[in-house]
């Protein structure tokens, strides 16, 4: 972010692809490259699939490699 924010500040986040918006609260602020800021946020209400990113279920294990030698 180019603008400074403070912990506890409420922001409105807009997904540019879907135009959906959600209100969120700043929970962490750190300086980033140059004069920019990185902010950790939490949504004030459940946001479902706001980011449109799919993750595998937490209980899925990676496939085991076949270690058999012939």
PQR file with spaces between the fields and no chain letter, atoms N, CA, C, O and H, PARSE charges and radii, in Angstrom:
ATOM       1  N    UNK     1       0.843   -1.167    0.000 -0.4000 1.5000
ATOM       2  CA   UNK     1       0.000    0.000    0.000 -0.0000 2.0000
ATOM       3  C    UNK     1       0.895    1.239    0.000  0.5500 1.7000
ATOM       4  O    UNK     1       1.951    1.264    0.633 -0.5500 1.4000
ATOM       5  N    UNK     2       0.462    2.230   -0.703 -0.4000 1.5000
ATOM       6  CA   UNK     2       1.219    3.472   -0.708 -0.0000 2.0000
ATOM       7  C    UNK     2       0.851    4.344    0.498  0.5500 1.7000
ATOM       8  O    UNK     2       1.693    5.085    1.004 -0.5500 1.4000
ATOM       9  H    UNK     2      -0.396    2.209   -1.217  0.4000 1.0000
ATOM      10  N    UNK     3      -0.384    4.260    0.952 -0.4000 1.5000
ATOM      11  CA   UNK     3      -0.828    5.062    2.084 -0.0000 2.0000
ATOM      12  C    UNK     3      -0.637    4.335    3.403  0.5500 1.7000
ATOM      13  O    UNK     3      -0.743    3.110    3.469 -0.5500 1.4000
ATOM      14  H    UNK     3      -1.068    3.657    0.541  0.4000 1.0000
ATOM      15  N    UNK     4      -0.360    5.085    4.435 -0.4000 1.5000
ATOM      16  CA   UNK     4      -0.178    4.495    5.764 -0.0000 2.0000
ATOM      17  C    UNK     4      -1.545    4.164    6.369  0.5500 1.7000
ATOM      18  O    UNK     4      -2.510    4.910    6.202 -0.5500 1.4000
ATOM      19  H    UNK     4      -0.275    6.080    4.382  0.4000 1.0000
ATOM      20  N    UNK     5      -1.607    3.040    7.070 -0.4000 1.5000
ATOM      21  CA   UNK     5      -2.811    2.655    7.811 -0.0000 2.0000
ATOM      22  C    UNK     5      -2.388    2.327    9.233  0.5500 1.7000
ATOM      23  O    UNK     5      -1.201    2.158    9.514 -0.5500 1.4000
ATOM      24  H    UNK     5      -0.823    2.434    7.206  0.4000 1.0000
ATOM      25  N    UNK     6      -3.359    2.240   10.123 -0.4000 1.5000
ATOM      26  CA   UNK     6      -3.053    1.927   11.515 -0.0000 2.0000
ATOM      27  C    UNK     6      -3.825    0.680   11.953  0.5500 1.7000
ATOM      28  O    UNK     6      -4.902    0.387   11.433 -0.5500 1.4000
ATOM      29  H    UNK     6      -4.323    2.377    9.894  0.4000 1.0000
ATOM      30  N    UNK     7      -3.262   -0.041   12.908 -0.4000 1.5000
ATOM      31  CA   UNK     7      -3.930   -1.213   13.458 -0.0000 2.0000
ATOM      32  C    UNK     7      -5.277   -0.784   14.025  0.5500 1.7000
ATOM      33  O    UNK     7      -5.361    0.209   14.748 -0.5500 1.4000
ATOM      34  H    UNK     7      -2.387    0.197   13.330  0.4000 1.0000
ATOM      35  N    UNK     8      -6.313   -1.517   13.705 -0.4000 1.5000
ATOM      36  CA   UNK     8      -7.668   -1.191   14.149 -0.0000 2.0000
ATOM      37  C    UNK     8      -8.477   -0.407   13.133  0.5500 1.7000
ATOM      38  O    UNK     8      -9.702   -0.334   13.231 -0.5500 1.4000
ATOM      39  H    UNK     8      -6.244   -2.324   13.118  0.4000 1.0000
ATOM      40  N    UNK     9      -7.798    0.179   12.158 -0.4000 1.5000
ATOM      41  CA   UNK     9      -8.490    0.956   11.135 -0.0000 2.0000
ATOM      42  C    UNK     9      -9.350    0.021   10.280  0.5500 1.7000
ATOM      43  O    UNK     9      -8.937   -1.099    9.977 -0.5500 1.4000
ATOM      44  H    UNK     9      -6.803    0.119   12.078  0.4000 1.0000
ATOM      45  N    UNK    10     -10.539    0.477    9.893 -0.4000 1.5000
ATOM      46  CA   UNK    10     -11.428   -0.303    9.033 -0.0000 2.0000
ATOM      47  C    UNK    10     -11.239    0.169    7.589  0.5500 1.7000
ATOM      48  O    UNK    10     -11.262    1.364    7.294 -0.5500 1.4000
ATOM      49  H    UNK    10     -10.874    1.387   10.139  0.4000 1.0000
ATOM      50  N    UNK    11     -11.052   -0.815    6.699 -0.4000 1.5000
ATOM      51  CA   UNK    11     -10.866   -0.541    5.274 -0.0000 2.0000
ATOM      52  C    UNK    11     -11.927   -1.281    4.481  0.5500 1.7000
ATOM      53  O    UNK    11     -12.466   -2.281    4.957 -0.5500 1.4000
ATOM      54  H    UNK    11     -11.033   -1.785    6.938  0.4000 1.0000
ATOM      55  N    UNK    12     -12.234   -0.814    3.294 -0.4000 1.5000
ATOM      56  CA   UNK    12     -13.095   -1.545    2.369 -0.0000 2.0000
ATOM      57  C    UNK    12     -12.189   -2.078    1.267  0.5500 1.7000
ATOM      58  O    UNK    12     -11.528   -1.318    0.559 -0.5500 1.4000
ATOM      59  H    UNK    12     -11.796   -0.002    2.908  0.4000 1.0000
ATOM      60  N    UNK    13     -12.174   -3.415    1.139 -0.4000 1.5000
ATOM      61  CA   UNK    13     -11.364   -4.090    0.129 -0.0000 2.0000
ATOM      62  C    UNK    13     -12.274   -4.431   -1.049  0.5500 1.7000
ATOM      63  O    UNK    13     -13.393   -4.906   -0.859 -0.5500 1.4000
ATOM      64  H    UNK    13     -12.711   -4.032    1.714  0.4000 1.0000
ATOM      65  N    UNK    14     -11.785   -4.184   -2.274 -0.4000 1.5000
ATOM      66  CA   UNK    14     -12.558   -4.487   -3.473 -0.0000 2.0000
ATOM      67  C    UNK    14     -11.773   -5.469   -4.328  0.5500 1.7000
ATOM      68  O    UNK    14     -10.609   -5.228   -4.647 -0.5500 1.4000
ATOM      69  H    UNK    14     -10.876   -3.798   -2.429  0.4000 1.0000
ATOM      70  N    UNK    15     -12.411   -6.580   -4.699 -0.4000 1.5000
ATOM      71  CA   UNK    15     -11.814   -7.533   -5.619 -0.0000 2.0000
ATOM      72  C    UNK    15     -12.015   -6.957   -7.019  0.5500 1.7000
ATOM      73  O    UNK    15     -13.149   -6.837   -7.484 -0.5500 1.4000
ATOM      74  H    UNK    15     -13.356   -6.776   -4.440  0.4000 1.0000
ATOM      75  N    UNK    16     -10.929   -6.602   -7.688 -0.4000 1.5000
ATOM      76  CA   UNK    16     -11.046   -5.949   -8.999 -0.0000 2.0000
ATOM      77  C    UNK    16     -11.672   -6.848  -10.060  0.5500 1.7000
ATOM      78  O    UNK    16     -12.305   -6.356  -10.994 -0.5500 1.4000
ATOM      79  H    UNK    16     -10.008   -6.699   -7.311  0.4000 1.0000
ATOM      80  N    UNK    17     -11.501   -8.159   -9.926 -0.4000 1.5000
ATOM      81  CA   UNK    17     -12.047   -9.072  -10.927 -0.0000 2.0000
ATOM      82  C    UNK    17     -13.557   -9.231  -10.801  0.5500 1.7000
ATOM      83  O    UNK    17     -14.259   -9.278  -11.811 -0.5500 1.4000
ATOM      84  H    UNK    17     -10.987   -8.559   -9.167  0.4000 1.0000
ATOM      85  N    UNK    18     -14.062   -9.312   -9.578 -0.4000 1.5000
ATOM      86  CA   UNK    18     -15.490   -9.568   -9.359 -0.0000 2.0000
ATOM      87  C    UNK    18     -16.265   -8.310   -8.958  0.5500 1.7000
ATOM      88  O    UNK    18     -17.496   -8.305   -8.994 -0.5500 1.4000
ATOM      89  H    UNK    18     -13.492   -9.273   -8.757  0.4000 1.0000
ATOM      90  N    UNK    19     -15.570   -7.270   -8.584 -0.4000 1.5000
ATOM      91  CA   UNK    19     -16.153   -6.014   -8.086 -0.0000 2.0000
ATOM      92  C    UNK    19     -16.833   -6.185   -6.722  0.5500 1.7000
ATOM      93  O    UNK    19     -17.505   -5.273   -6.240 -0.5500 1.4000
ATOM      94  H    UNK    19     -14.570   -7.274   -8.554  0.4000 1.0000
ATOM      95  N    UNK    20     -16.655   -7.354   -6.107 -0.4000 1.5000
ATOM      96  CA   UNK    20     -17.201   -7.578   -4.759 -0.0000 2.0000
ATOM      97  C    UNK    20     -16.393   -6.747   -3.772  0.5500 1.7000
ATOM      98  O    UNK    20     -15.193   -6.548   -3.964 -0.5500 1.4000
ATOM      99  H    UNK    20     -16.110   -8.095   -6.498  0.4000 1.0000
ATOM     100  N    UNK    21     -17.037   -6.264   -2.722 -0.4000 1.5000
ATOM     101  CA   UNK    21     -16.320   -5.503   -1.693 -0.0000 2.0000
ATOM     102  C    UNK    21     -16.648   -6.067   -0.318  0.5500 1.7000
ATOM     103  O    UNK    21     -17.737   -6.592   -0.088 -0.5500 1.4000
ATOM     104  H    UNK    21     -18.012   -6.426   -2.566  0.4000 1.0000
ATOM     105  N    UNK    22     -15.692   -5.949    0.584 -0.4000 1.5000
ATOM     106  CA   UNK    22     -15.847   -6.403    1.967 -0.0000 2.0000
ATOM     107  C    UNK    22     -15.140   -5.414    2.877  0.5500 1.7000
ATOM     108  O    UNK    22     -14.087   -4.881    2.529 -0.5500 1.4000
ATOM     109  H    UNK    22     -14.807   -5.522    0.397  0.4000 1.0000
ATOM     110  N    UNK    23     -15.721   -5.172    4.035 -0.4000 1.5000
ATOM     111  CA   UNK    23     -15.061   -4.353    5.043 -0.0000 2.0000
ATOM     112  C    UNK    23     -14.137   -5.245    5.855  0.5500 1.7000
ATOM     113  O    UNK    23     -14.466   -6.393    6.154 -0.5500 1.4000
ATOM     114  H    UNK    23     -16.577   -5.604    4.317  0.4000 1.0000
ATOM     115  N    UNK    24     -12.975   -4.701    6.208 -0.4000 1.5000
ATOM     116  CA   UNK    24     -12.010   -5.461    6.982 -0.0000 2.0000
ATOM     117  C    UNK    24     -11.325   -4.537    7.985  0.5500 1.7000
ATOM     118  O    UNK    24     -11.411   -3.313    7.887 -0.5500 1.4000
ATOM     119  H    UNK    24     -12.708   -3.769    5.965  0.4000 1.0000
ATOM     120  N    UNK    25     -10.649   -5.147    8.946 -0.4000 1.5000
ATOM     121  CA   UNK    25      -9.928   -4.403    9.981 -0.0000 2.0000
ATOM     122  C    UNK    25      -8.444   -4.701    9.832  0.5500 1.7000
ATOM     123  O    UNK    25      -8.056   -5.846    9.601 -0.5500 1.4000
ATOM     124  H    UNK    25     -10.579   -6.141    9.026  0.4000 1.0000
ATOM     125  N    UNK    26      -7.615   -3.672    9.964 -0.4000 1.5000
ATOM     126  CA   UNK    26      -6.161   -3.839    9.917 -0.0000 2.0000
ATOM     127  C    UNK    26      -5.707   -4.437   11.245  0.5500 1.7000
ATOM     128  O    UNK    26      -5.997   -3.891   12.309 -0.5500 1.4000
ATOM     129  H    UNK    26      -7.930   -2.741   10.152  0.4000 1.0000
ATOM     130  N    UNK    27      -4.987   -5.574   11.177 -0.4000 1.5000
ATOM     131  CA   UNK    27      -4.522   -6.238   12.396 -0.0000 2.0000
ATOM     132  C    UNK    27      -3.007   -6.191   12.549  0.5500 1.7000
ATOM     133  O    UNK    27      -2.483   -6.483   13.624 -0.5500 1.4000
ATOM     134  H    UNK    27      -4.752   -6.017   10.312  0.4000 1.0000
ATOM     135  N    UNK    28      -2.294   -5.823   11.472 -0.4000 1.5000
ATOM     136  CA   UNK    28      -0.838   -5.763   11.520 -0.0000 2.0000
ATOM     137  C    UNK    28      -0.359   -4.820   10.423  0.5500 1.7000
ATOM     138  O    UNK    28      -0.925   -4.793    9.331 -0.5500 1.4000
ATOM     139  H    UNK    28      -2.719   -5.586   10.599  0.4000 1.0000
ATOM     140  N    UNK    29       0.682   -4.050   10.714 -0.4000 1.5000
ATOM     141  CA   UNK    29       1.262   -3.150    9.714 -0.0000 2.0000
ATOM     142  C    UNK    29       2.778   -3.270    9.780  0.5500 1.7000
ATOM     143  O    UNK    29       3.372   -3.211   10.857 -0.5500 1.4000
ATOM     144  H    UNK    29       1.143   -4.072   11.601  0.4000 1.0000
ATOM     145  N    UNK    30       3.397   -3.440    8.613 -0.4000 1.5000
ATOM     146  CA   UNK    30       4.860   -3.505    8.522 -0.0000 2.0000
ATOM     147  C    UNK    30       5.316   -2.671    7.338  0.5500 1.7000
ATOM     148  O    UNK    30       4.591   -2.530    6.354 -0.5500 1.4000
ATOM     149  H    UNK    30       2.915   -3.488    7.738  0.4000 1.0000
ATOM     150  N    UNK    31       6.516   -2.120    7.435 -0.4000 1.5000
ATOM     151  CA   UNK    31       7.046   -1.383    6.291 -0.0000 2.0000
ATOM     152  C    UNK    31       7.466   -2.380    5.221  0.5500 1.7000
ATOM     153  O    UNK    31       7.891   -3.495    5.521 -0.5500 1.4000
ATOM     154  H    UNK    31       7.105   -2.234    8.235  0.4000 1.0000
ATOM     155  N    UNK    32       7.340   -1.957    3.973 -0.4000 1.5000
ATOM     156  CA   UNK    32       7.709   -2.798    2.837 -0.0000 2.0000
ATOM     157  C    UNK    32       8.727   -2.022    1.989  0.5500 1.7000
ATOM     158  O    UNK    32       9.289   -1.029    2.448 -0.5500 1.4000
ATOM     159  H    UNK    32       6.994   -1.051    3.729  0.4000 1.0000
ATOM     160  N    UNK    33       8.957   -2.471    0.770 -0.4000 1.5000
ATOM     161  CA   UNK    33       9.933   -1.803   -0.101 -0.0000 2.0000
ATOM     162  C    UNK    33       9.581   -0.343   -0.321  0.5500 1.7000
ATOM     163  O    UNK    33       8.413    0.036   -0.416 -0.5500 1.4000
ATOM     164  H    UNK    33       8.500   -3.278    0.396  0.4000 1.0000
ATOM     165  N    UNK    34      10.618    0.455   -0.398 -0.4000 1.5000
ATOM     166  CA   UNK    34      10.419    1.878   -0.649 -0.0000 2.0000
ATOM     167  C    UNK    34       9.612    2.523    0.448  0.5500 1.7000
ATOM     168  O    UNK    34       9.867    2.287    1.629 -0.5500 1.4000
ATOM     169  H    UNK    34      11.567    0.148   -0.321  0.4000 1.0000
ATOM     170  N    UNK    35       8.654    3.325    0.079 -0.4000 1.5000
ATOM     171  CA   UNK    35       7.810    4.007    1.063 -0.0000 2.0000
ATOM     172  C    UNK    35       6.436    3.346    1.151  0.5500 1.7000
ATOM     173  O    UNK    35       5.446    4.003    1.473 -0.5500 1.4000
ATOM     174  H    UNK    35       8.448    3.516   -0.880  0.4000 1.0000
ATOM     175  N    UNK    36       6.380    2.048    0.864 -0.4000 1.5000
ATOM     176  CA   UNK    36       5.106    1.324    0.896 -0.0000 2.0000
ATOM     177  C    UNK    36       4.939    0.579    2.210  0.5500 1.7000
ATOM     178  O    UNK    36       5.885    0.435    2.985 -0.5500 1.4000
ATOM     179  H    UNK    36       7.184    1.514    0.602  0.4000 1.0000
ATOM     180  N    UNK    37       3.706    0.101    2.452 -0.4000 1.5000
ATOM     181  CA   UNK    37       3.354   -0.602    3.681 -0.0000 2.0000
ATOM     182  C    UNK    37       2.677   -1.925    3.356  0.5500 1.7000
ATOM     183  O    UNK    37       1.960   -2.031    2.361 -0.5500 1.4000
ATOM     184  H    UNK    37       2.938    0.217    1.823  0.4000 1.0000
ATOM     185  N    UNK    38       2.899   -2.924    4.186 -0.4000 1.5000
ATOM     186  CA   UNK    38       2.194   -4.196    4.094 -0.0000 2.0000
ATOM     187  C    UNK    38       1.268   -4.267    5.296  0.5500 1.7000
ATOM     188  O    UNK    38       1.687   -4.021    6.427 -0.5500 1.4000
ATOM     189  H    UNK    38       3.481   -2.838    4.994  0.4000 1.0000
ATOM     190  N    UNK    39       0.005   -4.605    5.047 -0.4000 1.5000
ATOM     191  CA   UNK    39      -0.975   -4.649    6.130 -0.0000 2.0000
ATOM     192  C    UNK    39      -1.646   -6.018    6.173  0.5500 1.7000
ATOM     193  O    UNK    39      -2.068   -6.543    5.143 -0.5500 1.4000
ATOM     194  H    UNK    39      -0.335   -4.805    4.128  0.4000 1.0000
ATOM     195  N    UNK    40      -1.740   -6.588    7.369 -0.4000 1.5000
ATOM     196  CA   UNK    40      -2.527   -7.795    7.585 -0.0000 2.0000
ATOM     197  C    UNK    40      -3.935   -7.368    7.927  0.5500 1.7000
ATOM     198  O    UNK    40      -4.139   -6.437    8.706 -0.5500 1.4000
ATOM     199  H    UNK    40      -1.397   -6.161    8.206  0.4000 1.0000
ATOM     200  N    UNK    41      -4.915   -8.055    7.339 -0.4000 1.5000
ATOM     201  CA   UNK    41      -6.305   -7.669    7.552 -0.0000 2.0000
ATOM     202  C    UNK    41      -7.140   -8.880    7.949  0.5500 1.7000
ATOM     203  O    UNK    41      -6.761  -10.023    7.690 -0.5500 1.4000
ATOM     204  H    UNK    41      -4.749   -8.811    6.706  0.4000 1.0000
ATOM     205  N    UNK    42      -8.283   -8.614    8.581 -0.4000 1.5000
ATOM     206  CA   UNK    42      -9.278   -9.640    8.843 -0.0000 2.0000
ATOM     207  C    UNK    42     -10.634   -9.091    8.421  0.5500 1.7000
ATOM     208  O    UNK    42     -10.948   -7.928    8.671 -0.5500 1.4000
ATOM     209  H    UNK    42      -8.591   -7.686    8.791  0.4000 1.0000
ATOM     210  N    UNK    43     -11.438   -9.941    7.776 -0.4000 1.5000
ATOM     211  CA   UNK    43     -12.761   -9.511    7.354 -0.0000 2.0000
ATOM     212  C    UNK    43     -13.665   -9.360    8.570  0.5500 1.7000
ATOM     213  O    UNK    43     -13.566  -10.136    9.521 -0.5500 1.4000
ATOM     214  H    UNK    43     -11.183  -10.886    7.573  0.4000 1.0000
ATOM     215  N    UNK    44     -14.548   -8.364    8.543 -0.4000 1.5000
ATOM     216  CA   UNK    44     -15.476   -8.138    9.644 -0.0000 2.0000
ATOM     217  C    UNK    44     -16.623   -9.141    9.605  0.5500 1.7000
ATOM     218  O    UNK    44     -17.204   -9.445   10.647 -0.5500 1.4000
ATOM     219  H    UNK    44     -14.629   -7.734    7.771  0.4000 1.0000
ATOM     220  N    UNK    45     -16.958   -9.656    8.441 -0.4000 1.5000
ATOM     221  CA   UNK    45     -18.005  -10.657    8.245 -0.0000 2.0000
ATOM     222  C    UNK    45     -17.415  -11.803    7.428  0.5500 1.7000
ATOM     223  O    UNK    45     -16.458  -11.591    6.683 -0.5500 1.4000
ATOM     224  H    UNK    45     -16.486   -9.409    7.595  0.4000 1.0000
ATOM     225  N    UNK    46     -17.960  -13.005    7.548 -0.4000 1.5000
ATOM     226  CA   UNK    46     -17.462  -14.101    6.709 -0.0000 2.0000
ATOM     227  C    UNK    46     -17.508  -13.681    5.237  0.5500 1.7000
ATOM     228  O    UNK    46     -18.503  -13.131    4.765 -0.5500 1.4000
ATOM     229  H    UNK    46     -18.737  -13.178    8.153  0.4000 1.0000
ATOM     230  N    UNK    47     -16.411  -13.952    4.521 -0.4000 1.5000
ATOM     231  CA   UNK    47     -16.291  -13.469    3.146 -0.0000 2.0000
ATOM     232  C    UNK    47     -16.343  -14.584    2.106  0.5500 1.7000
ATOM     233  O    UNK    47     -16.124  -14.333    0.921 -0.5500 1.4000
ATOM     234  H    UNK    47     -15.602  -14.399    4.904  0.4000 1.0000
ATOM     235  N    UNK    48     -16.631  -15.819    2.539 -0.4000 1.5000
ATOM     236  CA   UNK    48     -16.775  -16.907    1.576 -0.0000 2.0000
ATOM     237  C    UNK    48     -15.579  -17.042    0.660  0.5500 1.7000
ATOM     238  O    UNK    48     -14.456  -17.258    1.116 -0.5500 1.4000
ATOM     239  H    UNK    48     -16.809  -16.023    3.501  0.4000 1.0000
ATOM     240  N    UNK    49     -15.819  -16.916   -0.606 -0.4000 1.5000
ATOM     241  CA   UNK    49     -14.774  -17.099   -1.606 -0.0000 2.0000
ATOM     242  C    UNK    49     -14.367  -15.751   -2.216  0.5500 1.7000
ATOM     243  O    UNK    49     -14.239  -15.629   -3.434 -0.5500 1.4000
ATOM     244  H    UNK    49     -16.731  -16.740   -0.975  0.4000 1.0000
ATOM     245  N    UNK    50     -14.170  -14.756   -1.369 -0.4000 1.5000
ATOM     246  CA   UNK    50     -13.891  -13.394   -1.826 -0.0000 2.0000
ATOM     247  C    UNK    50     -12.729  -13.321   -2.809  0.5500 1.7000
ATOM     248  O    UNK    50     -12.820  -12.632   -3.825 -0.5500 1.4000
ATOM     249  H    UNK    50     -14.274  -14.856   -0.380  0.4000 1.0000
ATOM     250  N    UNK    51     -11.635  -14.028   -2.516 -0.4000 1.5000
ATOM     251  CA   UNK    51     -10.433  -13.939   -3.360 -0.0000 2.0000
ATOM     252  C    UNK    51     -10.510  -14.836   -4.590  0.5500 1.7000
ATOM     253  O    UNK    51      -9.657  -14.738   -5.472 -0.5500 1.4000
ATOM     254  H    UNK    51     -11.561  -14.588   -1.691  0.4000 1.0000
ATOM     255  N    UNK    52     -11.522  -15.715   -4.670 -0.4000 1.5000
ATOM     256  CA   UNK    52     -11.672  -16.621   -5.800 -0.0000 2.0000
ATOM     257  C    UNK    52     -10.448  -17.521   -5.984  0.5500 1.7000
ATOM     258  O    UNK    52      -9.996  -17.748   -7.106 -0.5500 1.4000
ATOM     259  H    UNK    52     -12.215  -15.795   -3.953  0.4000 1.0000
ATOM     260  N    UNK    53      -9.917  -18.031   -4.865 -0.4000 1.5000
ATOM     261  CA   UNK    53      -8.765  -18.932   -4.868 -0.0000 2.0000
ATOM     262  C    UNK    53      -9.205  -20.250   -4.255  0.5500 1.7000
ATOM     263  O    UNK    53      -9.821  -20.268   -3.189 -0.5500 1.4000
ATOM     264  H    UNK    53     -10.284  -17.846   -3.953  0.4000 1.0000
ATOM     265  N    UNK    54      -8.891  -21.353   -4.921 -0.4000 1.5000
ATOM     266  CA   UNK    54      -9.240  -22.670   -4.408 -0.0000 2.0000
ATOM     267  C    UNK    54      -8.015  -23.333   -3.797  0.5500 1.7000
ATOM     268  O    UNK    54      -6.944  -23.350   -4.403 -0.5500 1.4000
ATOM     269  H    UNK    54      -8.391  -21.339   -5.787  0.4000 1.0000
ATOM     270  N    UNK    55      -8.171  -23.873   -2.609 -0.4000 1.5000
ATOM     271  CA   UNK    55      -7.111  -24.593   -1.925 -0.0000 2.0000
ATOM     272  C    UNK    55      -7.565  -26.030   -1.725  0.5500 1.7000
ATOM     273  O    UNK    55      -8.756  -26.283   -1.544 -0.5500 1.4000
ATOM     274  H    UNK    55      -9.041  -23.859   -2.117  0.4000 1.0000
ATOM     275  N    UNK    56      -6.622  -26.985   -1.754 -0.4000 1.5000
ATOM     276  CA   UNK    56      -7.039  -28.365   -1.487 -0.0000 2.0000
ATOM     277  C    UNK    56      -7.484  -28.492   -0.034  0.5500 1.7000
ATOM     278  O    UNK    56      -7.051  -27.712    0.814 -0.5500 1.4000
ATOM     279  H    UNK    56      -5.654  -26.780   -1.901  0.4000 1.0000
ATOM     280  N    UNK    57      -8.346  -29.470    0.264 -0.4000 1.5000
ATOM     281  CA   UNK    57      -8.771  -29.679    1.648 -0.0000 2.0000
ATOM     282  C    UNK    57      -7.556  -29.933    2.546  0.5500 1.7000
ATOM     283  O    UNK    57      -6.555  -30.494    2.098 -0.5500 1.4000
ATOM     284  H    UNK    57      -8.697  -30.104   -0.425  0.4000 1.0000
ATOM     285  N    UNK    58      -7.646  -29.524    3.798 -0.4000 1.5000
ATOM     286  CA   UNK    58      -6.520  -29.631    4.733 -0.0000 2.0000
ATOM     287  C    UNK    58      -6.136  -31.072    5.021  0.5500 1.7000
ATOM     288  O    UNK    58      -4.990  -31.330    5.388 -0.5500 1.4000
ATOM     289  H    UNK    58      -8.459  -29.068    4.162  0.4000 1.0000
ATOM     290  N    UNK    59      -7.053  -32.022    4.867 -0.4000 1.5000
ATOM     291  CA   UNK    59      -6.758  -33.402    5.222 -0.0000 2.0000
ATOM     292  C    UNK    59      -6.237  -34.239    4.048  0.5500 1.7000
ATOM     293  O    UNK    59      -6.086  -35.452    4.189 -0.5500 1.4000
ATOM     294  H    UNK    59      -7.984  -31.813    4.568  0.4000 1.0000
ATOM     295  N    UNK    60      -5.961  -33.628    2.904 -0.4000 1.5000
ATOM     296  CA   UNK    60      -5.444  -34.358    1.746 -0.0000 2.0000
ATOM     297  C    UNK    60      -3.938  -34.501    1.877  0.5500 1.7000
ATOM     298  O    UNK    60      -3.231  -33.530    2.148 -0.5500 1.4000
ATOM     299  H    UNK    60      -6.083  -32.642    2.789  0.4000 1.0000
ATOM     300  N    UNK    61      -3.452  -35.728    1.682 -0.4000 1.5000
ATOM     301  CA   UNK    61      -2.009  -35.986    1.745 -0.0000 2.0000
ATOM     302  C    UNK    61      -1.439  -36.031    0.333  0.5500 1.7000
ATOM     303  O    UNK    61      -2.122  -36.466   -0.594 -0.5500 1.4000
ATOM     304  H    UNK    61      -4.026  -36.516    1.462  0.4000 1.0000
ATOM     305  N    UNK    62      -0.187  -35.583    0.155 -0.4000 1.5000
ATOM     306  CA   UNK    62       0.435  -35.672   -1.171 -0.0000 2.0000
ATOM     307  C    UNK    62       0.569  -37.136   -1.583  0.5500 1.7000
ATOM     308  O    UNK    62       0.734  -38.008   -0.729 -0.5500 1.4000
ATOM     309  H    UNK    62       0.368  -35.229    0.908  0.4000 1.0000
ATOM     310  N    UNK    63       0.502  -37.406   -2.864 -0.4000 1.5000
ATOM     311  CA   UNK    63       0.654  -38.768   -3.372 -0.0000 2.0000
ATOM     312  C    UNK    63       2.045  -39.279   -3.032  0.5500 1.7000
ATOM     313  O    UNK    63       3.030  -38.551   -3.163 -0.5500 1.4000
ATOM     314  H    UNK    63       0.368  -36.697   -3.557  0.4000 1.0000
ATOM     315  N    UNK    64       2.124  -40.516   -2.602 -0.4000 1.5000
ATOM     316  CA   UNK    64       3.416  -41.123   -2.296 -0.0000 2.0000
ATOM     317  C    UNK    64       4.101  -41.518   -3.586  0.5500 1.7000
ATOM     318  O    UNK    64       3.470  -42.026   -4.513 -0.5500 1.4000
ATOM     319  H    UNK    64       1.324  -41.107   -2.496  0.4000 1.0000
ATOM     320  N    UNK    65       5.405  -41.278   -3.633 -0.4000 1.5000
ATOM     321  CA   UNK    65       6.177  -41.671   -4.798 -0.0000 2.0000
ATOM     322  C    UNK    65       6.383  -43.173   -4.792  0.5500 1.7000
ATOM     323  O    UNK    65       6.504  -43.784   -3.730 -0.5500 1.4000
ATOM     324  H    UNK    65       5.918  -40.866   -2.880  0.4000 1.0000
ATOM     325  N    UNK    66       6.422  -43.756   -5.948 -0.4000 1.5000
ATOM     326  CA   UNK    66       6.660  -45.204   -6.072 -0.0000 2.0000
ATOM     327  C    UNK    66       8.141  -45.465   -5.886  0.5500 1.7000
ATOM     328  O    UNK    66       8.949  -45.088   -6.735 -0.5500 1.4000
ATOM     329  H    UNK    66       6.324  -43.259   -6.811  0.4000 1.0000
ATOM     330  N    UNK    67       8.506  -46.104   -4.790 -0.4000 1.5000
ATOM     331  CA   UNK    67       9.897  -46.340   -4.440 -0.0000 2.0000
ATOM     332  C    UNK    67      10.336  -47.761   -4.794  0.5500 1.7000
ATOM     333  O    UNK    67      11.433  -48.178   -4.423 -0.5500 1.4000
ATOM     334  H    UNK    67       7.850  -46.411   -4.101  0.4000 1.0000
ATOM     335  N    UNK    68       9.496  -48.502   -5.503 -0.4000 1.5000
ATOM     336  CA   UNK    68       9.863  -49.877   -5.865 -0.0000 2.0000
ATOM     337  C    UNK    68      10.920  -49.863   -6.950  0.5500 1.7000
ATOM     338  O    UNK    68      10.788  -49.132   -7.931 -0.5500 1.4000
ATOM     339  H    UNK    68       8.604  -48.164   -5.804  0.4000 1.0000
ATOM     340  N    UNK    69      11.953  -50.647   -6.793 -0.4000 1.5000
ATOM     341  CA   UNK    69      12.970  -50.759   -7.827 -0.0000 2.0000
ATOM     342  C    UNK    69      12.892  -52.151   -8.447  0.5500 1.7000
ATOM     343  O    UNK    69      12.725  -53.141   -7.734 -0.5500 1.4000
ATOM     344  H    UNK    69      12.060  -51.240   -5.996  0.4000 1.0000
ATOM     345  N    UNK    70      13.009  -52.230   -9.754 -0.4000 1.5000
ATOM     346  CA   UNK    70      12.920  -53.505  -10.474 -0.0000 2.0000
ATOM     347  C    UNK    70      14.261  -53.981  -10.886  0.5500 1.7000
ATOM     348  O    UNK    70      14.377  -55.039  -11.503 -0.5500 1.4000
ATOM     349  H    UNK    70      13.144  -51.426  -10.334  0.4000 1.0000
